[in-house]
Amino acid sequence: MLIEVKLEPFADNRHQLSYAGFQQAGDYSIIQARNQDGVATPIQTTVSVDGNQLKGDVL
C-alpha cells in the first residue's frame, strides 16, 4: 500500500506529518523522497503501530 502525505513545516529544517489511517498493528516504512526542488533525496524511517499508539523514531 502506498500513501502520499504532504509534510508540514515544524521547525528550522524540520517537518512533521500526522496520519491516522493505520488499520493494523505492525511496522511501517516511511520514505521521504523529494526535496523542495523536486530532486530525489530518499530518507527512510520506521513507525511501529501497537494498537492505537505509535512508537518510532519520528516526531
C-alpha positions in Angstrom: 0.0 0.0 0.0 1.3 3.5 -0.9 0.0 6.6 0.8 1.1 10.1 -0.2 1.0 12.7 2.6 2.4 16.2 2.5 4.9 17.2 5.2 4.1 20.3 7.2 6.9 22.7 8.4 7.6 22.2 12.1 10.8 24.0 12.9 14.0 25.1 11.2 14.8 22.4 8.6 12.2 20.0 10.2 8.8 18.8 9.1 6.1 16.6 10.6 3.0 14.8 9.5 0.0 13.2 11.1 -1.6 10.1 9.7 -4.5 8.3 11.4 -5.2 5.7 8.7 -3.2 2.7 10.2 -5.5 -0.2 10.5 -3.2 -3.0 11.6 -0.5 -3.2 14.2 3.0 -3.6 12.8 6.0 -1.8 11.4 5.5 0.7 8.6 8.3 2.2 6.4 8.1 6.0 5.9 10.0 7.3 3.0 10.6 11.0 2.1 11.9 11.1 -1.5 11.7 14.6 -2.7 13.2 18.0 -1.7 11.9 21.4 -2.4 13.5 21.4 -5.9 11.8 18.1 -6.7 15.1 16.2 -6.7 15.0 12.7 -5.2 16.9 12.5 -1.8 15.4 9.5 -0.1 15.2 9.4 3.6 13.6 6.4 5.4 12.4 5.7 8.9 10.1 3.2 10.6 7.0 3.7 12.6 5.7 0.9 14.8 2.0 0.8 15.4 0.8 -1.1 18.5 -3.0 -0.8 18.7 -3.8 2.9 18.7 -0.4 4.1 19.9 2.5 5.0 17.6 6.1 4.4 18.5 9.1 5.1 16.4 12.0 7.5 15.6 9.8 10.2 14.2 8.4 13.3 16.0 
